[in-house]
Amino acid sequence: MKFIIETYGCQMNVADSELIISILENYKSLQPEEMFEYTEDINQAQIIIFNTCSVRENAERRVLGRISNEISRKQRDRSILIGVVGCMAQRLGEKLNLKSNKRGIYPQIDFVAGVDQYEKLPEIIQECKKKHKFIAQTTFNYDENYTDLLPSRTNKLNAFVTIMRGCNNFCTYCIVPYTRGRERSRPVEEILKEIKQAGEEGYYDVTLLGQNVNSYRYEDINFPKLLQRANQIDSIKRLRFITSHPKDLSDELIEVMANSEKVCEHIHLPVQSGNNEILKRMNRNYTAEHYISTIQKLRNAMPNIAITTDVIAGFSGETEEQFMDTFNLMKEIRYDFAYMFKYSERSGTKATEFKDSVPEKERLARLQRLIDQQTIITTEKYKQKIGCVEEIYVESFSRKNANLLSGKTRDFKITVFEGDESLIHSFVKVKIIDAVGWTLKGKLIADD
């Protein structure tokens, strides 16, 4: 049976999709017709799986739109199965299928599997196919870490390695603890084995994943010690990690980052707000002063580090003065890039209980002010790279210009330049000659 997975949302979902492919492809059945085969061609797929995101309402709407687009395919061929996995599956469960709930969304959905039920997918799919009934399994299993399962990587050059699952932070605006469950860390040796194998297979750029990687702990090994050991693996050349929480970013971690040659000079450190009252209301468990101090420590240890962030404009109860604290913090810190959003309620989160919402028009206006300021800062940051020589990991041809190669700097900036296809999957030196938008343009430096 051929299957396809469409993935929405964060890198954790990308990693989970690769895990699901591995689980299905390695499933051993006595019947050849029940074996699973991954395809990237939806026209060949007998099973269509949507790996979903619930962080924002728009993310759910997007995937529901895609499901509706595939309904006609299922109507033409009743043997096709449609399944939903991931965060939206965990959040909505049986509500996704009209047959099991009168307020459901689509009767054409055949199965739903939560984030801790992926190993049961082969049996779930077989039962759906044989009994022609809807199945939903969304029970959390806090012992589930998918031990001894190696993913089937779909990205040809970059490897994502999940080091922990779940989240214990309960930020008041965030649905993740309710869709991903409680925090649990994978065994150290298992992680190191996966990193080593990825490198041996040619994945030189490895990103460690977790909802909050800083809080990783397995027995007596914390995240800095794990990162230190990963840096010693010979088969890889670059190490990254996401996402970090400011309250857990320790001096020990900063020291390890600065002294580990494979750890790249980039960190994504969500601030969300620059006002202490709003941060408390968000349950972020740090102050603006602590955050700024952490940034100073990072830059003292690594002067060339690139820092990116997430920011929410117009959180419930935010006054103009409190918004200006965020505006001014961003102006002071000067991020290389920022993901900025207007606040939107998520059903099931603590923040839905707050009754002092900021009007939509004002939220949008505040967001635009942040975007306008950050655009100027990002442009200036990228222009500062002109004249610098950067090490580029060449990944592909440019999406916008097929005559140019594209890759990333160590500090995670996309760079395009002229070069031969043979350079893909290699490291080259490039002199930056221009910066357009969020892209650097460079000239290949020939080897001596």
C-alpha positions as MATLAB code, in Angstrom:
seq = 'MKFIIETYGCQMNVADSELIISILENYKSLQPEEMFEYTEDINQAQIIIFNTCSVRENAERRVLGRISNEISRKQRDRSILIGVVGCMAQRLGEKLNLKSNKRGIYPQIDFVAGVDQYEKLPEIIQECKKKHKFIAQTTFNYDENYTDLLPSRTNKLNAFVTIMRGCNNFCTYCIVPYTRGRERSRPVEEILKEIKQAGEEGYYDVTLLGQNVNSYRYEDINFPKLLQRANQIDSIKRLRFITSHPKDLSDELIEVMANSEKVCEHIHLPVQSGNNEILKRMNRNYTAEHYISTIQKLRNAMPNIAITTDVIAGFSGETEEQFMDTFNLMKEIRYDFAYMFKYSERSGTKATEFKDSVPEKERLARLQRLIDQQTIITTEKYKQKIGCVEEIYVESFSRKNANLLSGKTRDFKITVFEGDESLIHSFVKVKIIDAVGWTLKGKLIADD';
ca = [
       0.000    0.000    0.000;
       1.495    3.302   -1.038;
       1.173    6.206    1.381;
       2.040    9.891    1.394;
       2.454   12.338    4.281;
       1.794   16.062    4.025;
       3.464   17.901    6.899;
       2.368   21.206    8.412;
       3.895   23.255   11.220;
       7.232   23.115   12.984;
      10.380   21.039   12.561;
       9.080   18.693   15.268;
       6.332   17.704   12.865;
       8.882   17.228   10.078;
      10.830   14.884   12.360;
       7.628   13.058   13.345;
       6.708   12.536    9.688;
      10.102   10.949    9.070;
       9.483    8.737   12.100;
       6.062    7.699   10.771;
       7.542    6.814    7.383;
      10.073    4.589    9.144;
       7.394    2.909   11.277;
       5.206    2.126    8.273;
       7.995    1.074    5.904;
       9.548   -1.244    8.497;
       6.272   -2.853    9.467;
       6.500   -6.580    8.856;
       3.373   -8.254    7.553;
       2.778  -11.788    6.356;
       0.688  -10.432    3.494;
       2.605   -8.621    0.706;
      -0.433   -6.466   -0.096;
      -0.354   -5.109    3.466;
       3.223   -3.824    3.252;
       3.613   -0.050    3.221;
       5.566    1.945    0.641;
       6.203    5.687    0.843;
       5.537    7.816   -2.231;
       5.828   11.527   -2.934;
       3.209   11.296   -5.696;
      -0.278   11.800   -4.264;
      -1.805   10.297   -7.418;
      -0.226    6.952   -6.510;
      -1.093    7.063   -2.815;
      -3.726    4.732   -1.413;
      -3.268    6.304    2.031;
      -3.073   10.072    2.519;
      -1.815   11.194    5.929;
      -1.910   14.796    7.128;
       0.554   15.615    9.914;
      -0.969   18.694   11.485;
      -0.258   21.758   13.604;
      -2.537   23.421   16.179;
      -0.406   26.333   17.352;
      -2.656   28.813   15.538;
      -6.179   28.586   14.233;
      -4.993   29.445   10.733;
      -2.764   26.357   10.754;
      -5.787   24.152   11.388;
      -7.859   25.936    8.765;
      -5.128   25.384    6.220;
      -4.981   21.627    6.716;
      -8.769   21.329    6.816;
      -8.808   23.109    3.469;
      -6.329   20.581    2.089;
      -8.410   17.680    3.388;
     -11.491   19.101    1.698;
      -9.519   19.276   -1.553;
      -8.846   15.543   -1.350;
     -12.449   14.559   -0.661;
     -13.227   14.338   -4.390;
     -10.291   11.937   -4.820;
     -11.749    9.670   -2.146;
     -15.207    9.911   -3.677;
     -13.779    8.659   -6.979;
     -11.911    5.832   -5.272;
     -13.478    4.551   -2.035;
     -10.427    2.401   -1.285;
      -8.362    5.503   -0.492;
      -7.858    6.184    3.222;
      -7.440    9.665    4.704;
      -5.789    9.990    8.105;
      -4.894   12.861   10.421;
      -2.001   12.730   12.894;
      -0.130   15.303   14.967;
      -1.284   18.174   17.141;
      -4.669   18.835   15.520;
      -5.451   15.124   15.686;
      -4.509   15.138   19.372;
      -6.637   18.213   20.077;
      -9.795   17.298   18.144;
      -9.704   13.505   18.064;
     -13.075   12.003   17.158;
     -14.514   15.443   16.435;
     -12.754   15.287   13.082;
     -15.148   12.590   11.860;
     -18.871   13.268   11.473;
     -19.805    9.618   11.898;
     -18.506    9.546   15.444;
     -19.691   13.010   16.438;
     -22.608   15.012   15.027;
     -20.522   18.150   15.297;
     -17.643   16.563   13.426;
     -15.865   18.092   10.471;
     -15.420   15.465    7.764;
     -17.014   12.008    7.563;
     -14.413   11.154    4.923;
     -11.578   11.036    7.481;
     -10.847    7.377    8.213;
      -8.416    7.508   11.129;
      -6.909    9.867   13.698;
      -3.713    9.163   15.658;
      -2.310   11.299   18.456;
       1.349   12.124   18.981;
       2.042    9.074   21.187;
       0.224    6.541   18.985;
       2.382    6.448   15.849;
       3.691    2.921   16.463;
       0.087    1.692   16.241;
      -0.486    3.252   12.814;
       0.078    0.013   10.820;
      -2.621   -1.784   12.827;
      -4.935    1.260   12.772;
      -4.708    1.493    8.980;
      -5.233   -2.224    8.478;
      -8.301   -2.228   10.722;
      -9.758    0.771    8.871;
      -9.239   -0.955    5.550;
     -10.710   -4.283    6.622;
     -13.636   -3.138    8.758;
     -14.442    0.143    6.963;
     -14.819    2.013   10.215;
     -13.393    5.199   11.668;
     -10.686    4.787   14.319;
      -9.314    7.420   16.696;
      -6.482    6.765   19.134;
      -5.283    9.849   20.988;
      -4.362    8.645   24.482;
      -1.177   10.207   25.850;
       1.580    7.773   26.778;
       4.209    9.587   28.830;
       6.581    6.637   28.525;
       6.572    6.873   24.730;
       9.847    8.157   23.311;
       9.917    5.984   20.188;
      13.029    4.272   21.484;
      15.281    2.470   18.974;
      13.390    3.872   15.987;
      15.466    5.664   13.375;
      13.626    8.028   11.024;
      13.449    7.684    7.243;
      14.792   11.092    6.312;
      13.062   12.981    3.511;
      15.373   16.000    3.626;
      18.473   15.035    1.659;
      20.961   17.306    3.424;
      19.731   18.356    6.880;
      18.925   15.951    9.715;
      16.477   16.729   12.514;
      17.050   14.735   15.696;
      14.355   14.847   18.377;
      15.952   14.844   21.834;
      12.786   15.252   23.905;
       9.019   15.360   23.573;
       6.290   17.364   25.298;
       6.318   20.600   27.291;
       5.841   21.565   30.948;
       5.823   25.351   30.571;
       2.099   26.079   30.117;
       2.450   29.549   28.642;
      -1.080   30.895   28.883;
      -1.425   31.496   25.132;
      -0.004   28.139   24.013;
      -1.797   24.902   23.118;
       1.379   22.775   22.869;
       1.326   21.216   26.395;
      -2.220   20.044   25.670;
      -1.369   18.553   22.277;
       2.154   17.250   22.971;
       1.799   16.124   26.574;
       4.288   16.290   29.407;
       8.018   16.684   28.969;
      10.252   13.605   28.656;
      13.815   13.251   27.406;
      15.265   10.539   25.181;
      18.220    8.467   26.407;
      21.579   10.124   25.755;
      23.243    7.215   23.983;
      20.261    6.783   21.684;
      20.470   10.434   20.623;
      24.213   10.273   20.045;
      23.820    7.087   18.013;
      21.229    8.763   15.780;
      23.438   11.826   15.264;
      26.449    9.661   14.412;
      24.460    7.591   11.939;
      23.010   10.708   10.312;
      26.527   12.037    9.780;
      27.712    8.732    8.326;
      24.823    8.880    5.869;
      25.953   12.317    4.690;
      23.842   14.587    6.864;
      26.504   17.062    7.919;
      24.069   19.670    9.303;
      22.154   18.353   12.342;
      19.460   20.178   14.316;
      18.475   18.972   17.793;
      14.747   19.391   18.421;
      12.536   19.839   21.459;
       9.699   22.081   22.585;
      12.275   23.433   25.039;
      15.679   21.881   24.432;
      17.265   23.764   27.349;
      15.293   21.681   29.846;
      16.624   18.374   28.470;
      17.775   16.038   31.211;
      18.368   12.314   31.157;
      19.743   10.894   34.397;
      22.736   13.153   35.171;
      23.104   14.594   31.655;
      21.634   18.043   31.001;
      21.440   19.834   27.652;
      24.881   21.535   27.776;
      26.524   18.166   28.489;
      24.539   16.515   25.675;
      25.565   19.295   23.280;
      29.173   18.925   24.346;
      29.131   15.208   23.564;
      27.344   15.728   20.252;
      30.048   18.224   19.257;
      32.618   15.424   19.534;
      30.956   13.278   16.851;
      33.337   13.223   13.875;
      30.786   12.438   11.168;
      28.943   15.781   11.409;
      30.140   19.314   10.700;
      27.399   21.638   12.004;
      25.132   21.487   15.068;
      22.022   23.580   15.694;
      19.162   23.365   18.189;
      15.626   24.700   18.602;
      13.674   25.881   20.481;
      15.225   27.524   23.530;
      13.372   29.024   26.481;
      14.987   32.108   28.074;
      14.308   30.910   31.634;
      16.435   27.797   31.073;
      19.307   29.217   29.013;
      22.156   28.767   31.475;
      25.665   30.194   31.686;
      26.886   26.622   31.260;
      25.086   26.329   27.915;
      26.490   29.656   26.692;
      30.016   28.498   27.581;
      29.527   25.183   25.748;
      28.177   26.972   22.667;
      31.143   29.333   22.593;
      33.692   26.523   22.967;
      32.149   23.960   20.590;
      33.393   24.385   17.036;
      30.473   22.569   15.414;
      27.761   24.501   17.251;
      26.664   27.256   14.874;
      26.598   30.932   15.823;
      22.814   31.246   15.866;
      20.130   30.938   18.506;
      16.370   31.296   18.305;
      15.263   32.745   21.638;
      11.557   33.705   21.775;
      10.915   36.846   23.831;
       7.144   37.205   23.156;
       6.930   40.515   25.062;
       9.222   43.176   26.494;
       6.922   44.056   29.395;
       7.181   42.256   32.735;
       3.477   42.398   33.558;
       2.598   40.862   30.188;
       5.355   38.268   30.541;
       3.894   37.292   33.928;
       0.434   37.085   32.387;
       1.882   34.861   29.671;
       3.468   32.671   32.399;
       6.884   32.989   30.770;
       8.769   32.903   34.105;
      11.430   35.471   33.259;
      11.645   39.252   33.166;
      12.670   41.577   30.376;
      15.782   42.428   32.399;
      16.738   38.739   32.645;
      16.183   38.307   28.925;
      18.354   41.312   28.004;
      21.069   40.089   30.377;
      21.027   36.684   28.655;
      21.409   38.329   25.256;
      24.390   40.318   26.557;
      26.022   37.115   27.848;
      25.502   35.410   24.490;
      27.066   38.320   22.607;
      29.953   38.626   25.042;
      30.755   34.951   24.539;
      30.070   34.950   20.773;
      30.278   38.459   19.297;
      29.124   37.281   15.852;
      26.117   35.291   17.036;
      22.853   35.797   15.130;
      19.791   36.026   17.352;
      16.222   35.484   16.141;
      13.007   35.556   18.128;
       9.209   35.254   18.323;
       7.032   38.203   19.352;
       3.307   38.549   20.068;
       1.616   41.920   19.525;
      -1.588   42.791   21.340;
      -1.746   40.072   23.999;
      -4.819   40.293   26.237;
      -4.680   43.377   28.431;
      -1.640   44.881   26.702;
      -1.671   48.680   26.941;
       0.051   51.041   24.531;
       2.754   51.644   27.134;
       3.335   47.909   27.573;
       3.482   47.447   23.812;
       6.133   50.179   23.627;
       8.267   48.174   26.066;
       8.298   45.375   23.465;
       8.935   47.838   20.641;
      11.860   49.381   22.504;
      13.310   46.030   23.582;
      13.420   44.917   19.953;
      15.027   48.204   18.992;
      17.656   47.731   21.707;
      18.459   44.087   21.011;
      18.425   44.374   17.194;
      17.476   40.839   16.203;
      18.731   39.413   12.936;
      15.178   38.294   12.227;
      11.884   38.000   14.098;
       8.704   36.001   13.636;
       5.979   38.423   14.647;
       2.294   37.665   15.192;
      -0.786   39.422   16.434;
      -2.284   37.633   19.409;
      -5.031   35.160   18.531;
      -6.947   33.146   21.103;
      -6.516   29.373   21.091;
      -9.396   27.400   22.513;
      -8.307   25.349   25.517;
      -5.568   27.698   26.717;
      -5.558   29.682   29.958;
      -5.529   33.012   28.112;
      -9.065   32.435   26.813;
     -10.219   33.220   30.366;
      -8.847   36.756   30.102;
     -11.655   39.191   29.318;
      -9.681   42.320   28.412;
      -8.759   41.587   24.803;
      -7.118   44.235   22.642;
      -9.303   45.226   19.648;
      -8.374   43.447   16.413;
      -7.644   46.725   14.643;
      -5.174   47.736   17.356;
      -3.492   44.322   17.367;
      -2.916   44.581   13.633;
      -1.621   48.140   13.934;
       0.855   47.168   16.667;
       2.004   44.171   14.667;
       2.659   46.348   11.634;
       4.736   48.771   13.713;
       6.899   45.880   14.892;
       7.248   44.544   11.349;
       8.217   47.956    9.974;
      10.896   48.454   12.618;
      12.284   44.916   12.369;
      12.439   45.128    8.559;
      14.788   48.106    8.857;
      16.943   46.332   11.454;
      17.117   43.063    9.497;
      18.064   44.919    6.321;
      20.866   46.706    8.171;
      22.054   43.426    9.728;
      22.217   41.714    6.352;
      23.964   44.698    4.727;
      26.666   44.460    7.407;
      27.640   41.093    5.902;
      28.766   42.723    2.639;
      32.509   42.205    2.252;
      32.612   39.279    4.686;
      33.769   35.814    3.679;
      31.306   33.153    4.838;
      31.363   29.365    4.956;
      28.307   28.158    3.037;
      26.771   24.708    3.189;
      25.460   24.355   -0.368;
      21.985   22.802   -0.315;
      20.304   23.317   -3.692;
      19.651   25.643   -6.581;
      17.926   28.892   -5.663;
      14.128   28.717   -5.787;
      13.964   32.158   -7.383;
      16.845   31.762   -9.832;
      17.723   28.320  -11.163;
      21.106   29.637  -12.330;
      22.264   30.281   -8.762;
      23.227   27.883   -5.994;
      21.744   28.353   -2.530;
      23.018   27.501    0.921;
      23.244   28.761    4.493;
      25.881   30.517    6.525;
      26.758   29.214    9.961;
      24.510   31.938   11.396;
      21.563   30.656    9.338;
      21.365   33.213    6.546;
      20.397   32.060    3.058;
      23.108   32.889    0.530;
      22.974   32.571   -3.265;
      25.885   32.592   -5.709;
      26.997   31.313   -9.103;
      28.483   27.835   -9.111;
      28.393   24.336  -10.506;
      25.825   21.733   -9.467;
      28.677   19.529   -8.239;
      29.079   21.870   -5.258;
      25.722   20.837   -3.774;
      26.263   18.990   -0.483;
      29.635   20.607    0.096;
      31.102   23.482    2.102;
      32.510   26.442    0.192;
      33.848   29.912    0.915;
      31.792   32.787   -0.485;
      32.444   36.522   -0.342;
      29.239   38.483    0.271;
      28.730   41.211   -2.334;
      25.107   42.252   -1.720;
      22.033   41.733    0.447;
      18.536   41.757   -1.017;
      15.581   41.179    1.297;
      16.429   38.269    3.598;
      18.979   36.825    1.162;
      22.725   37.369    0.853;
      24.347   37.392   -2.576;
      27.905   36.209   -2.872;
      30.810   35.304   -5.110;
      32.489   31.918   -4.858;
      36.095   32.068   -3.699;
      38.205   29.581   -5.630;
      40.408   27.177   -3.677;
      44.076   28.050   -3.737;
];
